[in-house]
Amino acid sequence: MPLANWDGLARQVDLDLAVDLRTIASRVACPTLVIGCARDQIVTQAQALSDIIPGAEYAQIDAGHLAYFEAADEFITLASTFLKRQDA
């Protein structure tokens, strides 16, 4: 991938490894849907995040990191169904 910004990607990975959302995630107090992606090699702890958020729902789709492109219909259906149940 000759056009990839490898320095930027390396900084993103460093940031991802440094940020710990567990404490703040445990304080989420609104309806939450966590959508995990079975083939995502970047965000690999979606189920664990869902388990930390009180009352969160978890769904998994067969996609990689860019699920909203790779499995757009399924992603939109999950999100829309969840939002409709919240009267959003």
A tleap script that builds the chain and sets N, CA, C and O, in Angstrom:
source leaprc.protein.ff14SB
mol = sequence {
  NMET PRO LEU ALA ASN TRP ASP GLY LEU ALA
  ARG GLN VAL ASP LEU ASP LEU ALA VAL ASP
  LEU ARG THR ILE ALA SER ARG VAL ALA CYS
  PRO THR LEU VAL ILE GLY CYS ALA ARG ASP
  GLN ILE VAL THR GLN ALA GLN ALA LEU SER
  ASP ILE ILE PRO GLY ALA GLU TYR ALA GLN
  ILE ASP ALA GLY HIE LEU ALA TYR PHE GLU
  ALA ALA ASP GLU PHE ILE THR LEU ALA SER
  THR PHE LEU LYS ARG GLN ASP CALA
}
set mol.1.N position { 0.844 -1.176 0.000 }
set mol.1.CA position { 0.000 0.000 0.000 }
set mol.1.C position { 0.890 1.241 0.000 }
set mol.1.O position { 1.196 1.785 1.061 }
set mol.2.N position { 1.302 1.683 -1.168 }
set mol.2.CA position { 2.252 2.784 -1.254 }
set mol.2.C position { 1.722 4.123 -0.737 }
set mol.2.O position { 2.514 4.988 -0.362 }
set mol.3.N position { 0.419 4.308 -0.710 }
set mol.3.CA position { -0.138 5.591 -0.272 }
set mol.3.C position { -0.503 5.611 1.206 }
set mol.3.O position { -0.990 6.625 1.705 }
set mol.4.N position { -0.279 4.524 1.904 }
set mol.4.CA position { -0.629 4.467 3.327 }
set mol.4.C position { 0.261 5.411 4.130 }
set mol.4.O position { 1.445 5.569 3.833 }
set mol.5.N position { -0.311 6.020 5.125 }
set mol.5.CA position { 0.433 6.895 6.032 }
set mol.5.C position { 0.907 6.032 7.203 }
set mol.5.O position { 0.266 5.981 8.253 }
set mol.6.N position { 2.034 5.362 7.006 }
set mol.6.CA position { 2.520 4.409 8.010 }
set mol.6.C position { 2.893 5.087 9.314 }
set mol.6.O position { 2.694 4.506 10.381 }
set mol.7.N position { 3.431 6.304 9.261 }
set mol.7.CA position { 3.750 7.016 10.508 }
set mol.7.C position { 2.475 7.328 11.276 }
set mol.7.O position { 2.430 7.176 12.497 }
set mol.8.N position { 1.452 7.757 10.576 }
set mol.8.CA position { 0.173 8.037 11.223 }
set mol.8.C position { -0.452 6.782 11.790 }
set mol.8.O position { -1.006 6.805 12.889 }
set mol.9.N position { -0.371 5.683 11.051 }
set mol.9.CA position { -0.905 4.414 11.555 }
set mol.9.C position { -0.166 3.958 12.804 }
set mol.9.O position { -0.783 3.450 13.740 }
set mol.10.N position { 1.140 4.135 12.823 }
set mol.10.CA position { 1.930 3.747 14.003 }
set mol.10.C position { 1.529 4.594 15.211 }
set mol.10.O position { 1.439 4.076 16.324 }
set mol.11.N position { 1.290 5.883 15.005 }
set mol.11.CA position { 0.849 6.744 16.119 }
set mol.11.C position { -0.531 6.317 16.611 }
set mol.11.O position { -0.797 6.340 17.812 }
set mol.12.N position { -1.408 5.929 15.687 }
set mol.12.CA position { -2.745 5.477 16.077 }
set mol.12.C position { -2.665 4.207 16.915 }
set mol.12.O position { -3.371 4.080 17.915 }
set mol.13.N position { -1.819 3.274 16.521 }
set mol.13.CA position { -1.642 2.036 17.286 }
set mol.13.C position { -1.101 2.357 18.676 }
set mol.13.O position { -1.573 1.797 19.665 }
set mol.14.N position { -0.121 3.248 18.764 }
set mol.14.CA position { 0.423 3.636 20.073 }
set mol.14.C position { -0.671 4.224 20.956 }
set mol.14.O position { -0.757 3.897 22.139 }
set mol.15.N position { -1.499 5.084 20.392 }
set mol.15.CA position { -2.600 5.675 21.151 }
set mol.15.C position { -3.592 4.606 21.589 }
set mol.15.O position { -4.016 4.587 22.745 }
set mol.16.N position { -3.960 3.725 20.679 }
set mol.16.CA position { -4.909 2.654 21.009 }
set mol.16.C position { -4.411 1.801 22.167 }
set mol.16.O position { -5.192 1.401 23.030 }
set mol.17.N position { -3.115 1.524 22.185 }
set mol.17.CA position { -2.549 0.696 23.249 }
set mol.17.C position { -2.468 1.437 24.578 }
set mol.17.O position { -2.448 0.807 25.635 }
set mol.18.N position { -2.421 2.759 24.536 }
set mol.18.CA position { -2.257 3.558 25.756 }
set mol.18.C position { -3.587 3.910 26.431 }
set mol.18.O position { -3.614 4.166 27.635 }
set mol.19.N position { -4.672 3.925 25.685 }
set mol.19.CA position { -5.968 4.356 26.224 }
set mol.19.C position { -6.680 3.175 26.873 }
set mol.19.O position { -6.817 2.108 26.275 }
set mol.20.N position { -7.124 3.383 28.088 }
set mol.20.CA position { -7.865 2.356 28.824 }
set mol.20.C position { -9.254 2.905 29.146 }
set mol.20.O position { -9.391 3.803 29.977 }
set mol.21.N position { -10.269 2.374 28.499 }
set mol.21.CA position { -11.631 2.876 28.652 }
set mol.21.C position { -12.439 2.162 29.730 }
set mol.21.O position { -13.612 2.480 29.929 }
set mol.22.N position { -11.842 1.214 30.421 }
set mol.22.CA position { -12.630 0.400 31.351 }
set mol.22.C position { -13.306 1.219 32.447 }
set mol.22.O position { -14.480 0.989 32.738 }
set mol.23.N position { -12.604 2.160 33.058 }
set mol.23.CA position { -13.196 2.928 34.148 }
set mol.23.C position { -14.343 3.801 33.660 }
set mol.23.O position { -15.421 3.812 34.256 }
set mol.24.N position { -14.114 4.517 32.599 }
set mol.24.CA position { -15.169 5.398 32.095 }
set mol.24.C position { -16.325 4.595 31.495 }
set mol.24.O position { -17.479 5.009 31.611 }
set mol.25.N position { -16.048 3.482 30.870 }
set mol.25.CA position { -17.113 2.659 30.281 }
set mol.25.C position { -18.058 2.132 31.352 }
set mol.25.O position { -19.258 1.996 31.112 }
set mol.26.N position { -17.534 1.840 32.510 }
set mol.26.CA position { -18.380 1.314 33.588 }
set mol.26.C position { -19.351 2.358 34.123 }
set mol.26.O position { -20.269 2.020 34.871 }
set mol.27.N position { -19.165 3.612 33.754 }
set mol.27.CA position { -20.051 4.693 34.215 }
set mol.27.C position { -21.077 5.114 33.161 }
set mol.27.O position { -21.858 6.036 33.398 }
set mol.28.N position { -21.086 4.460 32.018 }
set mol.28.CA position { -22.072 4.795 30.984 }
set mol.28.C position { -23.454 4.484 31.543 }
set mol.28.O position { -23.702 3.393 32.056 }
set mol.29.N position { -24.349 5.462 31.434 }
set mol.29.CA position { -25.669 5.311 32.049 }
set mol.29.C position { -26.801 5.466 31.046 }
set mol.29.O position { -27.912 5.841 31.421 }
set mol.30.N position { -26.539 5.185 29.796 }
set mol.30.CA position { -27.585 5.282 28.788 }
set mol.30.C position { -27.613 3.982 27.987 }
set mol.30.O position { -26.649 3.216 27.999 }
set mol.31.N position { -28.719 3.741 27.295 }
set mol.31.CA position { -28.784 2.526 26.475 }
set mol.31.C position { -27.609 2.486 25.498 }
set mol.31.O position { -27.293 3.480 24.845 }
set mol.32.N position { -26.980 1.338 25.413 }
set mol.32.CA position { -25.763 1.210 24.603 }
set mol.32.C position { -25.789 -0.075 23.791 }
set mol.32.O position { -26.110 -1.149 24.298 }
set mol.33.N position { -25.446 0.063 22.534 }
set mol.33.CA position { -25.249 -1.082 21.661 }
set mol.33.C position { -23.789 -1.093 21.245 }
set mol.33.O position { -23.297 -0.122 20.669 }
set mol.34.N position { -23.103 -2.172 21.530 }
set mol.34.CA position { -21.727 -2.355 21.086 }
set mol.34.C position { -21.769 -3.355 19.938 }
set mol.34.O position { -22.243 -4.480 20.095 }
set mol.35.N position { -21.272 -2.933 18.792 }
set mol.35.CA position { -21.230 -3.814 17.623 }
set mol.35.C position { -19.784 -4.258 17.431 }
set mol.35.O position { -18.902 -3.452 17.134 }
set mol.36.N position { -19.564 -5.544 17.605 }
set mol.36.CA position { -18.240 -6.109 17.379 }
set mol.36.C position { -18.150 -6.672 15.976 }
set mol.36.O position { -19.155 -7.025 15.359 }
set mol.37.N position { -16.944 -6.748 15.497 }
set mol.37.CA position { -16.712 -7.257 14.148 }
set mol.37.C position { -15.807 -8.474 14.229 }
set mol.37.O position { -14.681 -8.390 14.720 }
set mol.38.N position { -16.298 -9.590 13.753 }
set mol.38.CA position { -15.618 -10.871 13.901 }
set mol.38.C position { -14.210 -10.875 13.323 }
set mol.38.O position { -13.337 -11.585 13.822 }
set mol.39.N position { -13.982 -10.090 12.281 }
set mol.39.CA position { -12.663 -10.108 11.641 }
set mol.39.C position { -11.885 -8.810 11.836 }
set mol.39.O position { -10.944 -8.527 11.094 }
set mol.40.N position { -12.279 -8.026 12.831 }
set mol.40.CA position { -11.581 -6.770 13.119 }
set mol.40.C position { -10.271 -7.084 13.827 }
set mol.40.O position { -10.271 -7.695 14.895 }
set mol.41.N position { -9.169 -6.672 13.241 }
set mol.41.CA position { -7.858 -6.914 13.847 }
set mol.41.C position { -7.349 -5.683 14.582 }
set mol.41.O position { -6.229 -5.685 15.094 }
set mol.42.N position { -8.166 -4.626 14.640 }
set mol.42.CA position { -7.769 -3.406 15.336 }
set mol.42.C position { -8.509 -3.312 16.666 }
set mol.42.O position { -7.885 -3.181 17.719 }
set mol.43.N position { -9.824 -3.377 16.619 }
set mol.43.CA position { -10.633 -3.351 17.838 }
set mol.43.C position { -11.000 -4.798 18.144 }
set mol.43.O position { -11.900 -5.366 17.526 }
set mol.44.N position { -10.299 -5.380 19.094 }
set mol.44.CA position { -10.469 -6.806 19.370 }
set mol.44.C position { -11.184 -7.082 20.693 }
set mol.44.O position { -11.411 -8.242 21.037 }
set mol.45.N position { -11.538 -6.046 21.429 }
set mol.45.CA position { -12.123 -6.232 22.756 }
set mol.45.C position { -13.553 -5.704 22.859 }
set mol.45.O position { -13.968 -5.265 23.932 }
set mol.46.N position { -14.306 -5.739 21.773 }
set mol.46.CA position { -15.660 -5.195 21.781 }
set mol.46.C position { -16.564 -5.930 22.769 }
set mol.46.O position { -17.333 -5.294 23.490 }
set mol.47.N position { -16.483 -7.240 22.810 }
set mol.47.CA position { -17.311 -8.003 23.759 }
set mol.47.C position { -16.962 -7.636 25.189 }
set mol.47.O position { -17.858 -7.462 26.016 }
set mol.48.N position { -15.685 -7.516 25.496 }
set mol.48.CA position { -15.253 -7.140 26.849 }
set mol.48.C position { -15.755 -5.740 27.197 }
set mol.48.O position { -16.165 -5.499 28.333 }
set mol.49.N position { -15.730 -4.822 26.243 }
set mol.49.CA position { -16.253 -3.477 26.480 }
set mol.49.C position { -17.736 -3.543 26.786 }
set mol.49.O position { -18.212 -2.897 27.719 }
set mol.50.N position { -18.461 -4.317 26.007 }
set mol.50.CA position { -19.890 -4.475 26.242 }
set mol.50.C position { -20.178 -5.022 27.634 }
set mol.50.O position { -21.129 -4.601 28.293 }
set mol.51.N position { -19.355 -5.956 28.070 }
set mol.51.CA position { -19.541 -6.551 29.394 }
set mol.51.C position { -19.347 -5.539 30.521 }
set mol.51.O position { -19.912 -5.704 31.601 }
set mol.52.N position { -18.567 -4.511 30.285 }
set mol.52.CA position { -18.282 -3.498 31.311 }
set mol.52.C position { -19.386 -2.452 31.398 }
set mol.52.O position { -19.650 -1.918 32.475 }
set mol.53.N position { -20.024 -2.158 30.286 }
set mol.53.CA position { -21.060 -1.124 30.253 }
set mol.53.C position { -22.352 -1.695 30.820 }
set mol.53.O position { -22.883 -2.667 30.284 }
set mol.54.N position { -22.866 -1.103 31.899 }
set mol.54.CA position { -24.081 -1.630 32.523 }
set mol.54.C position { -25.252 -1.710 31.534 }
set mol.54.O position { -25.626 -0.708 30.924 }
set mol.55.N position { -25.815 -2.890 31.386 }
set mol.55.CA position { -26.989 -3.092 30.551 }
set mol.55.C position { -26.745 -3.030 29.054 }
set mol.55.O position { -27.703 -3.033 28.280 }
set mol.56.N position { -25.511 -2.974 28.630 }
set mol.56.CA position { -25.222 -2.858 27.197 }
set mol.56.C position { -25.666 -4.101 26.441 }
set mol.56.O position { -25.652 -5.213 26.970 }
set mol.57.N position { -26.054 -3.889 25.212 }
set mol.57.CA position { -26.358 -4.989 24.302 }
set mol.57.C position { -25.139 -5.189 23.408 }
set mol.57.O position { -24.432 -4.235 23.082 }
set mol.58.N position { -24.903 -6.428 23.019 }
set mol.58.CA position { -23.772 -6.739 22.146 }
set mol.58.C position { -24.269 -7.483 20.925 }
set mol.58.O position { -25.097 -8.388 21.024 }
set mol.59.N position { -23.760 -7.096 19.794 }
set mol.59.CA position { -24.043 -7.803 18.548 }
set mol.59.C position { -22.732 -7.914 17.787 }
set mol.59.O position { -21.863 -7.048 17.887 }
set mol.60.N position { -22.608 -8.983 17.034 }
set mol.60.CA position { -21.389 -9.163 16.252 }
set mol.60.C position { -21.768 -9.401 14.794 }
set mol.60.O position { -22.720 -10.119 14.490 }
set mol.61.N position { -21.007 -8.789 13.912 }
set mol.61.CA position { -21.222 -9.004 12.493 }
set mol.61.C position { -19.942 -9.562 11.880 }
set mol.61.O position { -18.845 -9.391 12.413 }
set mol.62.N position { -20.113 -10.222 10.766 }
set mol.62.CA position { -18.987 -10.852 10.083 }
set mol.62.C position { -18.322 -9.827 9.171 }
set mol.62.O position { -18.593 -9.776 7.971 }
set mol.63.N position { -17.449 -9.013 9.758 }
set mol.63.CA position { -16.773 -7.959 9.003 }
set mol.63.C position { -15.466 -7.629 9.701 }
set mol.63.O position { -15.190 -8.089 10.809 }
set mol.64.N position { -14.680 -6.827 9.025 }
set mol.64.CA position { -13.441 -6.327 9.601 }
set mol.64.C position { -13.679 -4.971 10.239 }
set mol.64.O position { -14.800 -4.651 10.634 }
set mol.65.N position { -12.625 -4.175 10.339 }
set mol.65.CA position { -12.668 -2.910 11.069 }
set mol.65.C position { -13.637 -1.892 10.457 }
set mol.65.O position { -14.214 -1.086 11.187 }
set mol.66.N position { -13.820 -1.913 9.178 }
set mol.66.CA position { -14.688 -0.930 8.529 }
set mol.66.C position { -16.055 -1.533 8.220 }
set mol.66.O position { -16.494 -1.556 7.070 }
set mol.67.N position { -16.705 -2.009 9.245 }
set mol.67.CA position { -17.970 -2.728 9.095 }
set mol.67.C position { -19.030 -1.915 8.376 }
set mol.67.O position { -19.830 -2.473 7.625 }
set mol.68.N position { -19.051 -0.631 8.587 }
set mol.68.CA position { -20.078 0.191 7.964 }
set mol.68.C position { -19.897 0.263 6.446 }
set mol.68.O position { -20.809 0.695 5.741 }
set mol.69.N position { -18.734 -0.154 5.933 }
set mol.69.CA position { -18.551 -0.315 4.490 }
set mol.69.C position { -18.683 -1.781 4.083 }
set mol.69.O position { -19.349 -2.104 3.099 }
set mol.70.N position { -18.045 -2.660 4.844 }
set mol.70.CA position { -17.978 -4.081 4.500 }
set mol.70.C position { -19.312 -4.793 4.657 }
set mol.70.O position { -19.639 -5.684 3.874 }
set mol.71.N position { -20.071 -4.409 5.648 }
set mol.71.CA position { -21.364 -5.045 5.929 }
set mol.71.C position { -22.371 -3.955 6.271 }
set mol.71.O position { -23.034 -3.997 7.308 }
set mol.72.N position { -22.468 -2.990 5.382 }
set mol.72.CA position { -23.275 -1.799 5.651 }
set mol.72.C position { -24.729 -2.115 5.990 }
set mol.72.O position { -25.277 -1.548 6.935 }
set mol.73.N position { -25.351 -2.997 5.245 }
set mol.73.CA position { -26.762 -3.304 5.493 }
set mol.73.C position { -26.963 -3.884 6.888 }
set mol.73.O position { -27.878 -3.478 7.604 }
set mol.74.N position { -26.120 -4.820 7.272 }
set mol.74.CA position { -26.252 -5.429 8.591 }
set mol.74.C position { -25.967 -4.418 9.699 }
set mol.74.O position { -26.670 -4.382 10.709 }
set mol.75.N position { -24.939 -3.603 9.506 }
set mol.75.CA position { -24.588 -2.574 10.483 }
set mol.75.C position { -25.747 -1.601 10.680 }
set mol.75.O position { -26.127 -1.300 11.812 }
set mol.76.N position { -26.305 -1.113 9.580 }
set mol.76.CA position { -27.406 -0.153 9.648 }
set mol.76.C position { -28.648 -0.788 10.265 }
set mol.76.O position { -29.351 -0.142 11.042 }
set mol.77.N position { -28.922 -2.034 9.931 }
set mol.77.CA position { -30.083 -2.717 10.505 }
set mol.77.C position { -29.941 -2.843 12.017 }
set mol.77.O position { -30.884 -2.551 12.753 }
set mol.78.N position { -28.773 -3.275 12.486 }
set mol.78.CA position { -28.543 -3.386 13.937 }
set mol.78.C position { -28.710 -2.039 14.632 }
set mol.78.O position { -29.411 -1.930 15.638 }
set mol.79.N position { -28.058 -1.014 14.083 }
set mol.79.CA position { -28.117 0.306 14.705 }
set mol.79.C position { -29.534 0.886 14.660 }
set mol.79.O position { -30.010 1.436 15.653 }
set mol.80.N position { -30.197 0.766 13.528 }
set mol.80.CA position { -31.552 1.309 13.394 }
set mol.80.C position { -32.539 0.615 14.329 }
set mol.80.O position { -33.355 1.269 14.978 }
set mol.81.N position { -32.457 -0.696 14.391 }
set mol.81.CA position { -33.345 -1.455 15.277 }
set mol.81.C position { -33.134 -1.050 16.728 }
set mol.81.O position { -34.093 -0.856 17.475 }
set mol.82.N position { -31.877 -0.924 17.119 }
set mol.82.CA position { -31.565 -0.505 18.489 }
set mol.82.C position { -32.125 0.887 18.764 }
set mol.82.O position { -32.769 1.104 19.790 }
set mol.83.N position { -31.886 1.829 17.856 }
set mol.83.CA position { -32.340 3.202 18.060 }
set mol.83.C position { -33.863 3.297 18.091 }
set mol.83.O position { -34.414 4.068 18.877 }
set mol.84.N position { -34.536 2.544 17.268 }
set mol.84.CA position { -36.013 2.552 17.273 }
set mol.84.C position { -36.558 2.076 18.614 }
set mol.84.O position { -37.567 2.584 19.103 }
set mol.85.N position { -35.884 1.101 19.200 }
set mol.85.CA position { -36.327 0.621 20.533 }
set mol.85.C position { -36.098 1.667 21.617 }
set mol.85.O position { -36.707 1.594 22.684 }
set mol.86.N position { -35.234 2.632 21.357 }
set mol.86.CA position { -34.945 3.670 22.338 }
set mol.86.C position { -35.798 4.917 22.111 }
set mol.86.O position { -35.647 5.908 22.826 }
set mol.87.N position { -36.689 4.875 21.123 }
set mol.87.CA position { -37.502 6.031 20.733 }
set mol.87.C position { -36.622 7.200 20.318 }
set mol.87.O position { -36.950 8.358 20.577 }
set mol.88.N position { -35.493 6.886 19.667 }
set mol.88.CA position { -34.563 7.942 19.239 }
set mol.88.C position { -34.959 8.460 17.875 }
set mol.88.O position { -34.302 9.353 17.339 }
savepdb mol mol.pdb
quit
